[in-house]
Amino acid sequence: MKKYALVYLLSIGCLLLILGACKNSGKKETYIRKLERNKESIAVGIYKPNESDVIYTRAILEALKIDGGIVAVSLNNEDIKRSKLENIDVFILPGFRSNCQLTIDQELIEILRRFSFERGKGIVAISSGSKMITGNENKSRGYLIDLKMIAPQPGETLNGIMKFELSDRGKQIFPELKHTQNLFIDFQSGPIIDMESGNGQNIQLMGSKFKANAGIPFFVTAQAGKGRIFITAAHPEITPGMRWILPRMVRWTIGRDLVSYDQNVVRPGFFKQEFIIDEESRKEIDELITKLVEGDKSQKISAMDQLYNTYPWMAAEKVVGLLSDSHEKVRLKAAEFLTRIEYTPALPDLEKAVQNERKRRVKDQLLAYENEMCNMIEQQVSVN
């Protein structure tokens, strides 16, 4: 049964890599076959009960692709119960949608408990996904960490790009950031980690909102038996310049080398200031996105420039559609926009745009963006 599960999970993981990889002939195929046999690769399972419950699973998969030593696959409840996570090294709990009624499956919790406490595997919990493993009001259901996750109080509800700072311990995990004074990351008013509720388990603060009141930690680690857990209240998976933080968290939880990544993804200076998404700014963003669809050439280009400097990820899917726009300047601007924000889900669309382009000059420019984006994934990592 274990052998069947191993083949099943590795087959799915390799299929995902093949579908998401750049078409680089035999070299890429050889690398995938080698990765399948490599005992040093890290197998990551991403919790996906169904499409409507969790958010950013695709972005999580794309962020993990940065690391050439990671193989990732989405797993639903039945997959987990059938395999018992026997061939998984690290399990990721994505954030849940705000309107989702979270139902805790006790069998799943017990599998996660054995996964961490007994087998010494790693868990990464993103935003509200941490509610599955922390001890909230209903302690009878069981939990992995004795921490409470509390709802934001009035005035603490913040969405957008937030400034944060790392603790000294956090700088050890993310040394690339220790000399950068202005750090920003996407935060979407997830539950707040109550550090005072922690009871043992070597719970440590790794980073928090810049100059915030105590009680708004962004990054927290904990020991769960033999295993390690990393909780992030923020969303690195959708933050340009910070997506590499997620595979680094994965490596830390399983005790692997904290390898370095290329400067094309390690870009802590991408955002220059905070950007709060309130009712007014959301309206402005919606208007700009409307111009991407209905505007003329100059309006589309101007809208992309404005969105790039505020909250670009929200408009990414609409910009993907502009790769087939009738105006070459719009097509090129869209390719530049998507490459600069590291929107690697657009690689198949960008490849198609290159194939369909008739003008040689434009084709070469689009191809350059495609190659640049290809270099953001499956990096041959090196030890820090």
C-alpha positions as CSV (number, residue, x, y, z in Angstrom):
1,M,0.0,0.0,0.0
2,K,2.8,2.4,0.9
3,K,4.6,1.6,-2.4
4,Y,1.3,2.3,-4.3
5,A,0.9,5.6,-2.5
6,L,4.5,6.6,-3.2
7,V,4.1,6.0,-6.9
8,Y,0.7,7.7,-6.9
9,L,2.0,10.9,-5.2
10,L,5.2,11.1,-7.1
11,S,3.4,10.6,-10.4
12,I,1.0,13.5,-9.6
13,G,3.9,15.7,-8.5
14,C,5.9,15.1,-11.6
15,L,2.8,15.6,-13.8
16,L,2.3,19.0,-12.1
17,L,5.9,19.9,-12.8
18,I,5.7,18.9,-16.4
19,L,2.5,20.9,-17.0
20,G,3.9,24.0,-15.3
21,A,7.5,23.8,-16.7
22,C,8.8,25.8,-19.6
23,K,9.2,23.8,-22.7
24,N,12.9,23.5,-22.8
25,S,13.2,20.2,-24.8
26,G,15.2,17.2,-23.5
27,K,17.1,19.0,-20.7
28,K,13.9,19.7,-18.7
29,E,12.5,16.2,-19.2
30,T,15.8,14.7,-18.0
31,Y,15.7,16.9,-14.9
32,I,12.1,15.8,-14.1
33,R,13.1,12.1,-14.3
34,K,16.1,12.8,-12.1
35,L,14.0,14.7,-9.6
36,E,11.6,11.7,-9.3
37,R,14.4,9.4,-8.2
38,N,16.2,12.0,-6.0
39,K,15.9,11.0,-2.3
40,E,16.9,14.5,-1.3
41,S,13.9,16.2,-2.8
42,I,11.2,17.5,-0.5
43,A,7.7,16.2,-1.0
44,V,5.0,18.8,-0.1
45,G,1.3,18.2,0.2
46,I,-1.1,21.2,0.0
47,Y,-4.4,20.9,1.6
48,K,-7.3,21.4,-0.8
49,P,-10.6,20.1,0.5
50,N,-12.4,21.6,-2.4
51,E,-12.2,24.7,-4.7
52,S,-14.5,26.9,-2.7
53,D,-12.9,26.6,0.8
54,V,-9.2,27.5,0.5
55,I,-7.5,30.4,-1.3
56,Y,-4.3,30.8,-3.3
57,T,-3.5,27.1,-3.7
58,R,-2.4,27.8,-7.3
59,A,-0.1,30.7,-6.0
60,I,1.3,28.3,-3.4
61,L,2.1,25.7,-6.0
62,E,3.8,28.4,-8.1
63,A,5.8,29.8,-5.2
64,L,7.1,26.3,-4.4
65,K,8.2,25.8,-8.0
66,I,11.0,28.4,-7.3
67,D,12.9,25.7,-5.4
68,G,14.1,22.9,-7.7
69,G,14.3,20.6,-4.8
70,I,10.6,20.6,-4.0
71,V,7.9,18.5,-5.4
72,A,4.3,19.6,-4.5
73,V,0.9,18.1,-4.9
74,S,-2.6,19.1,-3.8
75,L,-4.4,16.7,-1.5
76,N,-8.0,16.5,-0.4
77,N,-9.4,14.8,2.7
78,E,-9.7,11.4,1.0
79,D,-6.2,11.6,-0.4
80,I,-4.9,12.3,3.1
81,K,-6.9,9.6,4.8
82,R,-5.9,7.0,2.2
83,S,-2.2,7.8,2.2
84,K,-1.8,8.9,5.9
85,L,0.7,11.4,4.4
86,E,3.2,8.5,4.4
87,N,5.3,9.9,1.6
88,I,4.9,13.6,2.4
89,D,7.7,15.6,4.2
90,V,5.8,18.9,4.7
91,F,2.1,19.7,4.7
92,I,0.8,23.2,3.9
93,L,-2.5,24.5,5.2
94,P,-3.6,27.4,3.0
95,G,-5.8,30.2,4.2
96,F,-9.6,29.7,4.2
97,R,-12.1,32.0,2.6
98,S,-13.7,34.4,5.0
99,N,-17.2,33.0,4.4
100,C,-16.1,29.4,4.8
101,Q,-17.6,27.5,7.7
102,L,-14.5,25.6,8.9
103,T,-15.3,22.0,9.8
104,I,-12.6,20.2,11.7
105,D,-12.2,16.6,10.6
106,Q,-11.0,14.7,13.7
107,E,-9.4,11.9,11.7
108,L,-7.4,14.5,9.7
109,I,-6.2,16.2,12.9
110,E,-5.0,12.8,14.2
111,I,-3.1,12.1,11.0
112,L,-1.5,15.6,11.3
113,R,-0.6,14.9,14.9
114,R,1.2,11.7,14.1
115,F,2.7,13.4,11.0
116,S,4.3,16.0,13.2
117,F,4.7,14.7,16.8
118,E,5.7,11.1,16.0
119,R,7.3,11.3,12.5
120,G,9.0,14.7,12.9
121,K,7.6,16.1,9.7
122,G,6.9,19.8,8.9
123,I,3.7,21.9,8.7
124,V,3.3,25.4,7.3
125,A,0.0,27.1,8.1
126,I,-1.0,30.3,6.2
127,S,-3.4,32.8,7.7
128,S,-6.7,31.3,8.7
129,G,-5.4,27.8,7.8
130,S,-3.7,27.9,11.2
131,K,-7.1,27.5,12.9
132,M,-7.0,23.8,12.0
133,I,-4.0,23.1,14.3
134,T,-4.2,25.7,17.0
135,G,-6.1,25.5,20.3
136,N,-9.0,27.9,20.1
137,E,-12.2,27.9,22.2
138,N,-13.2,24.4,21.5
139,K,-10.3,22.4,22.8
140,S,-12.2,19.2,22.9
141,R,-11.5,18.6,19.2
142,G,-7.8,18.4,19.6
143,Y,-5.0,20.6,18.3
144,L,-1.3,20.6,17.6
145,I,-0.2,24.0,19.1
146,D,-1.4,25.5,22.3
147,L,-2.0,28.9,20.7
148,K,-5.2,30.9,20.3
149,M,-6.1,32.6,17.0
150,I,-8.3,35.7,17.8
151,A,-10.4,37.8,15.4
152,P,-9.1,41.3,14.6
153,Q,-10.5,44.0,16.8
154,P,-12.1,47.2,15.4
155,G,-9.4,49.3,14.0
156,E,-7.1,46.2,13.4
157,T,-8.8,45.1,10.3
158,L,-6.1,45.7,7.7
159,N,-5.8,44.5,4.1
160,G,-3.1,45.2,1.6
161,I,0.7,45.6,1.5
162,M,2.0,45.9,5.1
163,K,5.4,46.8,6.5
164,F,6.9,44.2,8.7
165,E,10.1,43.6,10.7
166,L,11.9,40.4,11.6
167,S,13.1,39.3,15.0
168,D,16.7,38.3,15.5
169,R,15.7,34.7,15.1
170,G,13.7,35.6,12.0
171,K,16.8,37.1,10.5
172,Q,18.5,33.7,10.9
173,I,15.9,32.0,8.8
174,F,15.7,34.8,6.2
175,P,19.3,36.3,6.2
176,E,18.6,37.9,2.8
177,L,16.4,40.4,4.6
178,K,18.5,41.4,7.6
179,H,20.0,44.4,5.9
180,T,16.8,45.7,4.3
181,Q,15.1,48.3,6.5
182,N,11.8,48.5,4.6
183,L,10.1,45.1,4.2
184,F,6.6,44.7,2.9
185,I,4.2,41.7,2.5
186,D,0.6,41.0,1.7
187,F,-1.6,40.8,4.7
188,Q,-5.4,40.2,4.6
189,S,-6.8,40.6,8.1
190,G,-6.4,37.0,9.0
191,P,-6.8,35.8,12.6
192,I,-4.3,37.4,15.0
193,I,-1.9,35.0,16.9
194,D,-2.3,35.4,20.6
195,M,1.3,34.9,21.7
196,E,0.4,35.1,25.4
197,S,-1.7,32.0,25.1
198,G,1.3,29.9,24.2
199,N,2.1,27.1,26.6
200,G,5.5,25.6,26.0
201,Q,6.3,24.0,22.7
202,N,9.2,26.5,22.1
203,I,6.8,29.0,20.4
204,Q,8.9,31.9,19.0
205,L,8.1,35.1,17.2
206,M,10.0,35.5,13.9
207,G,8.4,38.7,12.6
208,S,5.6,41.2,13.2
209,K,3.9,44.2,11.7
210,F,6.3,47.1,11.9
211,K,5.8,49.1,15.1
212,A,2.5,47.4,15.8
213,N,1.1,46.7,19.2
214,A,1.9,43.4,20.7
215,G,-0.5,40.8,19.4
216,I,0.0,41.3,15.6
217,P,2.7,38.8,14.8
218,F,3.2,37.9,11.2
219,F,5.6,34.9,11.6
220,V,5.6,32.4,14.4
221,T,7.4,29.0,14.8
222,A,6.7,26.1,17.2
223,Q,7.9,22.7,18.1
224,A,5.2,20.0,17.8
225,G,6.8,16.8,19.2
226,K,9.5,15.8,16.8
227,G,8.2,18.1,14.1
228,R,8.3,21.8,13.4
229,I,5.5,24.2,12.5
230,F,5.7,27.6,10.8
231,I,2.7,29.9,11.0
232,T,2.5,32.9,8.7
233,A,-0.4,35.4,9.2
234,A,0.7,37.1,5.9
235,H,0.6,35.8,2.3
236,P,4.1,35.6,0.9
237,E,2.8,33.4,-2.0
238,I,1.2,36.4,-3.6
239,T,3.8,39.0,-2.7
240,P,6.2,39.9,-5.6
241,G,9.8,39.7,-4.4
242,M,8.8,37.7,-1.3
243,R,7.3,34.5,-2.8
244,W,10.6,32.6,-2.1
245,I,9.8,33.0,1.6
246,L,7.4,30.1,1.3
247,P,9.8,27.4,0.1
248,R,12.3,28.7,2.7
249,M,9.6,28.1,5.4
250,V,9.1,24.6,4.0
251,R,12.9,23.8,4.2
252,W,13.1,25.1,7.8
253,T,10.2,22.9,9.0
254,I,11.9,19.8,7.8
255,G,15.4,20.8,8.9
256,R,16.9,21.0,5.4
257,D,19.5,23.4,4.2
258,L,18.2,27.0,3.9
259,V,19.4,27.3,0.3
260,S,19.7,30.6,-1.5
261,Y,17.6,31.7,-4.5
262,D,18.4,34.0,-7.4
263,Q,17.9,37.7,-7.3
264,N,15.2,37.5,-9.9
265,V,12.9,36.3,-7.1
266,V,14.6,37.6,-3.9
267,R,13.5,41.2,-4.3
268,P,12.7,42.7,-0.9
269,G,12.7,46.2,-2.5
270,F,9.8,45.6,-4.8
271,F,7.3,47.6,-2.7
272,K,8.4,51.0,-1.5
273,Q,5.5,51.8,0.9
274,E,2.4,50.3,2.5
275,F,-0.8,50.2,0.5
276,I,-4.0,49.8,2.5
277,I,-7.0,48.4,0.7
278,D,-10.0,50.2,2.0
279,E,-13.4,51.0,0.3
280,E,-11.9,54.0,-1.6
281,S,-8.8,52.3,-2.9
282,R,-10.7,49.1,-3.8
283,K,-13.0,51.3,-5.9
284,E,-10.0,52.8,-7.7
285,I,-8.5,49.4,-8.3
286,D,-11.8,48.1,-9.8
287,E,-11.9,51.1,-12.1
288,L,-8.4,50.5,-13.3
289,I,-9.2,46.8,-13.9
290,T,-12.3,47.9,-15.9
291,K,-10.0,50.0,-18.1
292,L,-7.9,46.9,-18.8
293,V,-10.9,45.3,-20.4
294,E,-12.8,48.3,-21.9
295,G,-10.2,51.0,-22.3
296,D,-8.3,52.0,-25.4
297,K,-4.6,51.4,-25.9
298,S,-3.3,54.3,-23.9
299,Q,-5.8,53.6,-21.1
300,K,-4.8,50.0,-20.8
301,I,-1.1,50.9,-20.6
302,S,-1.7,53.6,-18.1
303,A,-3.9,51.3,-15.9
304,M,-1.1,48.7,-15.9
305,D,1.4,51.3,-14.7
306,Q,-0.9,52.5,-11.9
307,L,-1.7,49.0,-10.8
308,Y,1.9,47.9,-10.8
309,N,2.7,50.7,-8.3
310,T,-0.2,49.9,-6.0
311,Y,-1.5,46.3,-5.7
312,P,-0.6,44.5,-9.0
313,W,-1.5,40.9,-8.0
314,M,-5.2,41.7,-7.9
315,A,-5.1,42.6,-11.6
316,A,-2.8,39.8,-12.8
317,E,-5.5,37.6,-14.4
318,K,-7.0,40.4,-16.4
319,V,-3.5,41.4,-17.6
320,V,-3.0,37.9,-18.8
321,G,-5.8,38.5,-21.3
322,L,-3.9,41.4,-22.7
323,L,-1.2,39.2,-24.0
324,S,-3.5,38.7,-27.0
325,D,-4.5,42.3,-27.4
326,S,-4.6,43.8,-30.9
327,H,-2.0,46.5,-30.0
328,E,1.6,45.3,-29.8
329,K,2.4,47.9,-27.2
330,V,-0.3,46.6,-24.9
331,R,0.9,43.0,-25.5
332,L,4.5,44.0,-24.6
333,K,3.4,46.0,-21.6
334,A,1.3,43.0,-20.3
335,A,4.3,40.7,-20.7
336,E,6.5,43.1,-18.8
337,F,3.9,43.6,-16.0
338,L,3.4,39.8,-15.5
339,T,7.2,39.1,-15.5
340,R,8.0,41.9,-13.1
341,I,5.4,40.7,-10.5
342,E,6.6,37.1,-11.0
343,Y,3.2,35.9,-12.2
344,T,4.5,32.5,-13.3
345,P,0.9,31.0,-13.8
346,A,0.9,33.1,-17.0
347,L,3.8,31.1,-18.5
348,P,1.6,29.0,-20.8
349,D,-0.2,32.2,-22.0
350,L,3.1,34.0,-22.6
351,E,4.4,31.0,-24.5
352,K,1.3,31.0,-26.7
353,A,1.7,34.8,-27.3
354,V,5.2,34.2,-28.5
355,Q,4.0,31.5,-30.9
356,N,1.2,33.6,-32.3
357,E,3.2,36.8,-32.7
358,R,3.9,37.7,-36.3
359,K,6.2,40.7,-35.9
360,R,9.8,39.5,-35.4
361,R,10.8,42.4,-33.2
362,V,7.8,42.0,-30.9
363,K,8.2,38.2,-30.9
364,D,11.8,38.6,-29.7
365,Q,10.8,40.9,-26.9
366,L,8.0,38.5,-25.8
367,L,10.4,35.6,-25.9
368,A,12.9,37.5,-23.6
369,Y,10.1,38.0,-21.0
370,E,9.2,34.3,-21.3
371,N,12.8,33.2,-20.7
372,E,13.1,35.6,-17.8
373,M,10.0,34.1,-16.2
374,C,11.2,30.6,-16.9
375,N,14.4,31.4,-14.9
376,M,12.2,32.0,-11.8
377,I,11.1,28.4,-11.5
378,E,12.9,25.1,-10.6
379,Q,16.1,26.9,-9.6
380,Q,19.1,24.8,-9.0
381,V,19.4,25.8,-5.4
382,S,22.7,26.3,-3.5
383,V,23.4,26.2,0.2
384,N,23.5,29.7,1.9
